[in-house]
Amino acid sequence: MKRILSGLLAAFSLYSVLPLPAGRVVWDKEGMRYTLCFFPGVGVFIFGAQWLWSSAASGAFVSPVLFGAVAALLPVLLTGGIHMDGFIDAMDAIGSHAPPSRRLEILADPRVGAFGVMGCGGYFILSAGLWAQVSASPRHMAIASLGFVFSRAMASFSAALIPPAKKEGMMFLLHGSAPTAAVMACSAVFFTACGAAAVLLDPLCGALTSALCLLYRPLHRRFCLRAFGGNTGDLTGFFILNAELICLATAAAGGVFS
């Protein structure tokens, strides 16, 4: 039970800004054994916050532009920017067109390059525009917000199965300690629940969102192995943001054509 509680606290302490008692986490292989099992729960927290913002904005007659801007920033604020940091590093590494070993060095470099800046700016602009697009449809807004859970459920699954690119760092620790069967089961439960909710909200859009997410996961695995020789924490952040954008874009399209 202590290991399960430690994994829960570790997941939210590492990947959200919630003020939890991180001192109760045992920061070793055993203490973080169940961290990946609870990682999708962080997505549930962000989903709830995004839905609250949507409700507040609707009641206050906030313009779609302002709604989209805040909606794009909110997930970054609630996660402390950890996944955006990985996305930026990944964009720099991908833009270098260097061999895998050099790309891993770029991922570890704390400096930000031009490709990272352009990728970050482009992501925020596109994300804000898509959130503004779904603001008029509460059910498609809900499908877009489910992307926070979809992405983390798949990221947990991938983190447990894709071999790490380096024999050090947080991803190496999580991959080595995670009980694969438990992580796969938890990921499947979160993903299935999200898929069912999305289909209930809009059958076609919900099914398409789930299908595109499932399709993206093996593509990301192939990309990690080919371009970097394995998975890293930065590449997990890259995956999460892309998966969220897929869900958001699909929901926006569903709102237009429904």
Contacts in CASP RR format, 6 or more apart in sequence:
PFRMAT RR
TARGET T0000
AUTHOR 0000-0000-0000
METHOD contacts of the structure
MODEL  1
MKRILSGLLAAFSLYSVLPLPAGRVVWDKEGMRYTLCFFPGVGVFIFGAQ
WLWSSAASGAFVSPVLFGAVAALLPVLLTGGIHMDGFIDAMDAIGSHAPP
SRRLEILADPRVGAFGVMGCGGYFILSAGLWAQVSASPRHMAIASLGFVF
SRAMASFSAALIPPAKKEGMMFLLHGSAPTAAVMACSAVFFTACGAAAVL
LDPLCGALTSALCLLYRPLHRRFCLRAFGGNTGDLTGFFILNAELICLAT
AAAGGVFS
2 26 0 8 1.000
3 26 0 8 1.000
3 30 0 8 1.000
3 31 0 8 1.000
3 33 0 8 1.000
3 34 0 8 1.000
4 34 0 8 1.000
5 24 0 8 1.000
6 24 0 8 1.000
6 25 0 8 1.000
6 26 0 8 1.000
6 31 0 8 1.000
6 32 0 8 1.000
6 33 0 8 1.000
6 34 0 8 1.000
7 25 0 8 1.000
7 31 0 8 1.000
7 32 0 8 1.000
7 33 0 8 1.000
7 34 0 8 1.000
7 35 0 8 1.000
7 37 0 8 1.000
7 38 0 8 1.000
8 34 0 8 1.000
8 38 0 8 1.000
9 20 0 8 1.000
9 21 0 8 1.000
9 22 0 8 1.000
9 24 0 8 1.000
9 25 0 8 1.000
10 22 0 8 1.000
10 25 0 8 1.000
10 27 0 8 1.000
10 31 0 8 1.000
10 32 0 8 1.000
10 35 0 8 1.000
10 38 0 8 1.000
11 35 0 8 1.000
11 36 0 8 1.000
11 37 0 8 1.000
11 38 0 8 1.000
11 39 0 8 1.000
11 41 0 8 1.000
11 42 0 8 1.000
12 18 0 8 1.000
12 20 0 8 1.000
12 38 0 8 1.000
12 41 0 8 1.000
12 42 0 8 1.000
12 45 0 8 1.000
13 20 0 8 1.000
13 22 0 8 1.000
13 25 0 8 1.000
14 35 0 8 1.000
14 82 0 8 1.000
14 170 0 8 1.000
15 39 0 8 1.000
15 42 0 8 1.000
15 79 0 8 1.000
15 82 0 8 1.000
15 83 0 8 1.000
16 42 0 8 1.000
16 45 0 8 1.000
16 46 0 8 1.000
16 78 0 8 1.000
16 79 0 8 1.000
16 80 0 8 1.000
17 77 0 8 1.000
17 78 0 8 1.000
17 79 0 8 1.000
17 80 0 8 1.000
18 45 0 8 1.000
25 31 0 8 1.000
25 32 0 8 1.000
26 32 0 8 1.000
29 173 0 8 1.000
29 176 0 8 1.000
29 177 0 8 1.000
30 177 0 8 1.000
31 177 0 8 1.000
32 173 0 8 1.000
32 174 0 8 1.000
32 177 0 8 1.000
33 177 0 8 1.000
33 178 0 8 1.000
33 179 0 8 1.000
34 178 0 8 1.000
34 179 0 8 1.000
34 182 0 8 1.000
35 174 0 8 1.000
35 177 0 8 1.000
35 178 0 8 1.000
36 156 0 8 1.000
36 159 0 8 1.000
36 160 0 8 1.000
36 174 0 8 1.000
36 178 0 8 1.000
36 183 0 8 1.000
36 186 0 8 1.000
37 156 0 8 1.000
37 178 0 8 1.000
37 179 0 8 1.000
37 182 0 8 1.000
37 183 0 8 1.000
37 186 0 8 1.000
38 186 0 8 1.000
39 152 0 8 1.000
39 155 0 8 1.000
39 156 0 8 1.000
39 159 0 8 1.000
40 149 0 8 1.000
40 152 0 8 1.000
40 153 0 8 1.000
40 156 0 8 1.000
40 186 0 8 1.000
40 187 0 8 1.000
40 190 0 8 1.000
40 191 0 8 1.000
41 149 0 8 1.000
41 152 0 8 1.000
41 190 0 8 1.000
42 79 0 8 1.000
42 148 0 8 1.000
42 152 0 8 1.000
43 148 0 8 1.000
43 149 0 8 1.000
43 151 0 8 1.000
43 152 0 8 1.000
44 148 0 8 1.000
44 149 0 8 1.000
45 78 0 8 1.000
46 74 0 8 1.000
46 75 0 8 1.000
46 78 0 8 1.000
46 79 0 8 1.000
46 145 0 8 1.000
46 148 0 8 1.000
47 145 0 8 1.000
47 146 0 8 1.000
47 147 0 8 1.000
47 148 0 8 1.000
47 149 0 8 1.000
48 145 0 8 1.000
49 74 0 8 1.000
49 78 0 8 1.000
50 71 0 8 1.000
50 74 0 8 1.000
50 75 0 8 1.000
50 145 0 8 1.000
50 148 0 8 1.000
51 141 0 8 1.000
51 142 0 8 1.000
51 145 0 8 1.000
53 67 0 8 1.000
53 70 0 8 1.000
53 71 0 8 1.000
53 74 0 8 1.000
54 67 0 8 1.000
54 71 0 8 1.000
54 135 0 8 1.000
54 138 0 8 1.000
54 141 0 8 1.000
54 145 0 8 1.000
56 62 0 8 1.000
57 66 0 8 1.000
57 67 0 8 1.000
57 70 0 8 1.000
57 135 0 8 1.000
58 138 0 8 1.000
64 132 0 8 1.000
64 133 0 8 1.000
64 135 0 8 1.000
64 136 0 8 1.000
65 128 0 8 1.000
65 132 0 8 1.000
67 131 0 8 1.000
67 132 0 8 1.000
67 135 0 8 1.000
68 128 0 8 1.000
68 129 0 8 1.000
68 131 0 8 1.000
68 132 0 8 1.000
68 135 0 8 1.000
69 128 0 8 1.000
71 127 0 8 1.000
71 128 0 8 1.000
71 131 0 8 1.000
71 135 0 8 1.000
72 124 0 8 1.000
72 127 0 8 1.000
72 128 0 8 1.000
72 129 0 8 1.000
72 131 0 8 1.000
73 124 0 8 1.000
75 148 0 8 1.000
75 244 0 8 1.000
76 83 0 8 1.000
76 84 0 8 1.000
82 237 0 8 1.000
83 236 0 8 1.000
83 237 0 8 1.000
83 240 0 8 1.000
83 241 0 8 1.000
84 120 0 8 1.000
84 123 0 8 1.000
84 237 0 8 1.000
84 241 0 8 1.000
85 234 0 8 1.000
86 107 0 8 1.000
86 233 0 8 1.000
86 234 0 8 1.000
86 235 0 8 1.000
86 236 0 8 1.000
86 237 0 8 1.000
86 238 0 8 1.000
87 119 0 8 1.000
87 120 0 8 1.000
87 123 0 8 1.000
87 234 0 8 1.000
87 237 0 8 1.000
87 238 0 8 1.000
87 241 0 8 1.000
87 242 0 8 1.000
88 112 0 8 1.000
88 116 0 8 1.000
88 117 0 8 1.000
88 119 0 8 1.000
88 120 0 8 1.000
89 106 0 8 1.000
89 107 0 8 1.000
89 109 0 8 1.000
89 116 0 8 1.000
89 234 0 8 1.000
90 107 0 8 1.000
90 234 0 8 1.000
90 235 0 8 1.000
90 237 0 8 1.000
90 238 0 8 1.000
91 115 0 8 1.000
91 116 0 8 1.000
91 118 0 8 1.000
91 119 0 8 1.000
91 120 0 8 1.000
91 238 0 8 1.000
92 106 0 8 1.000
92 107 0 8 1.000
92 109 0 8 1.000
92 112 0 8 1.000
92 113 0 8 1.000
92 114 0 8 1.000
92 115 0 8 1.000
92 116 0 8 1.000
93 103 0 8 1.000
93 104 0 8 1.000
93 106 0 8 1.000
93 107 0 8 1.000
93 228 0 8 1.000
93 234 0 8 1.000
94 103 0 8 1.000
94 115 0 8 1.000
94 227 0 8 1.000
95 115 0 8 1.000
96 102 0 8 1.000
96 103 0 8 1.000
96 106 0 8 1.000
96 115 0 8 1.000
98 106 0 8 1.000
100 165 0 8 1.000
100 227 0 8 1.000
100 228 0 8 1.000
100 229 0 8 1.000
103 227 0 8 1.000
103 228 0 8 1.000
104 165 0 8 1.000
104 166 0 8 1.000
104 228 0 8 1.000
104 232 0 8 1.000
107 228 0 8 1.000
107 232 0 8 1.000
107 234 0 8 1.000
107 235 0 8 1.000
123 241 0 8 1.000
123 245 0 8 1.000
126 245 0 8 1.000
127 245 0 8 1.000
127 248 0 8 1.000
130 144 0 8 1.000
130 245 0 8 1.000
130 248 0 8 1.000
130 249 0 8 1.000
130 251 0 8 1.000
130 252 0 8 1.000
131 144 0 8 1.000
131 248 0 8 1.000
133 252 0 8 1.000
133 255 0 8 1.000
133 256 0 8 1.000
134 140 0 8 1.000
134 141 0 8 1.000
134 144 0 8 1.000
134 248 0 8 1.000
134 251 0 8 1.000
134 252 0 8 1.000
134 255 0 8 1.000
135 141 0 8 1.000
136 255 0 8 1.000
137 255 0 8 1.000
137 258 0 8 1.000
139 201 0 8 1.000
139 202 0 8 1.000
140 201 0 8 1.000
140 202 0 8 1.000
140 205 0 8 1.000
140 251 0 8 1.000
140 252 0 8 1.000
140 254 0 8 1.000
140 255 0 8 1.000
140 258 0 8 1.000
141 251 0 8 1.000
142 197 0 8 1.000
142 201 0 8 1.000
143 198 0 8 1.000
143 201 0 8 1.000
143 202 0 8 1.000
143 205 0 8 1.000
143 206 0 8 1.000
143 209 0 8 1.000
143 247 0 8 1.000
143 250 0 8 1.000
143 251 0 8 1.000
144 247 0 8 1.000
144 248 0 8 1.000
144 251 0 8 1.000
144 252 0 8 1.000
146 194 0 8 1.000
146 195 0 8 1.000
146 197 0 8 1.000
146 198 0 8 1.000
146 209 0 8 1.000
146 247 0 8 1.000
147 194 0 8 1.000
147 209 0 8 1.000
147 213 0 8 1.000
147 243 0 8 1.000
147 244 0 8 1.000
147 247 0 8 1.000
147 248 0 8 1.000
148 244 0 8 1.000
149 190 0 8 1.000
149 191 0 8 1.000
149 193 0 8 1.000
149 194 0 8 1.000
150 191 0 8 1.000
150 194 0 8 1.000
150 195 0 8 1.000
150 209 0 8 1.000
150 210 0 8 1.000
150 213 0 8 1.000
150 243 0 8 1.000
150 244 0 8 1.000
150 247 0 8 1.000
151 213 0 8 1.000
151 239 0 8 1.000
151 240 0 8 1.000
151 241 0 8 1.000
151 243 0 8 1.000
151 244 0 8 1.000
151 247 0 8 1.000
152 190 0 8 1.000
152 240 0 8 1.000
153 186 0 8 1.000
153 187 0 8 1.000
153 188 0 8 1.000
153 190 0 8 1.000
153 191 0 8 1.000
153 194 0 8 1.000
154 187 0 8 1.000
154 191 0 8 1.000
154 213 0 8 1.000
154 216 0 8 1.000
154 217 0 8 1.000
154 239 0 8 1.000
154 243 0 8 1.000
155 236 0 8 1.000
155 237 0 8 1.000
155 239 0 8 1.000
155 240 0 8 1.000
155 243 0 8 1.000
156 183 0 8 1.000
156 186 0 8 1.000
156 187 0 8 1.000
157 183 0 8 1.000
157 184 0 8 1.000
157 187 0 8 1.000
157 188 0 8 1.000
157 191 0 8 1.000
157 217 0 8 1.000
158 217 0 8 1.000
158 220 0 8 1.000
158 221 0 8 1.000
158 231 0 8 1.000
158 236 0 8 1.000
158 239 0 8 1.000
159 171 0 8 1.000
159 174 0 8 1.000
159 175 0 8 1.000
159 178 0 8 1.000
159 183 0 8 1.000
159 231 0 8 1.000
159 236 0 8 1.000
160 175 0 8 1.000
160 178 0 8 1.000
160 180 0 8 1.000
160 183 0 8 1.000
160 184 0 8 1.000
161 180 0 8 1.000
161 184 0 8 1.000
161 221 0 8 1.000
162 175 0 8 1.000
162 221 0 8 1.000
162 224 0 8 1.000
162 225 0 8 1.000
162 230 0 8 1.000
162 231 0 8 1.000
163 175 0 8 1.000
163 225 0 8 1.000
163 230 0 8 1.000
163 231 0 8 1.000
164 171 0 8 1.000
164 172 0 8 1.000
164 175 0 8 1.000
164 230 0 8 1.000
164 231 0 8 1.000
164 232 0 8 1.000
165 171 0 8 1.000
165 224 0 8 1.000
165 228 0 8 1.000
165 229 0 8 1.000
165 230 0 8 1.000
165 231 0 8 1.000
165 232 0 8 1.000
165 235 0 8 1.000
166 172 0 8 1.000
166 232 0 8 1.000
170 233 0 8 1.000
171 231 0 8 1.000
171 232 0 8 1.000
171 233 0 8 1.000
171 236 0 8 1.000
175 231 0 8 1.000
191 210 0 8 1.000
191 213 0 8 1.000
194 210 0 8 1.000
195 206 0 8 1.000
195 209 0 8 1.000
195 210 0 8 1.000
198 205 0 8 1.000
198 206 0 8 1.000
198 207 0 8 1.000
198 209 0 8 1.000
198 210 0 8 1.000
199 206 0 8 1.000
199 207 0 8 1.000
199 210 0 8 1.000
202 254 0 8 1.000
202 255 0 8 1.000
202 258 0 8 1.000
204 254 0 8 1.000
204 258 0 8 1.000
205 250 0 8 1.000
205 251 0 8 1.000
205 253 0 8 1.000
205 254 0 8 1.000
205 255 0 8 1.000
205 258 0 8 1.000
206 250 0 8 1.000
208 250 0 8 1.000
209 246 0 8 1.000
209 247 0 8 1.000
209 250 0 8 1.000
209 251 0 8 1.000
212 246 0 8 1.000
212 247 0 8 1.000
212 250 0 8 1.000
213 243 0 8 1.000
213 246 0 8 1.000
213 247 0 8 1.000
216 242 0 8 1.000
216 243 0 8 1.000
216 246 0 8 1.000
220 235 0 8 1.000
220 239 0 8 1.000
220 242 0 8 1.000
224 230 0 8 1.000
224 231 0 8 1.000
224 232 0 8 1.000
224 235 0 8 1.000
228 235 0 8 1.000
END
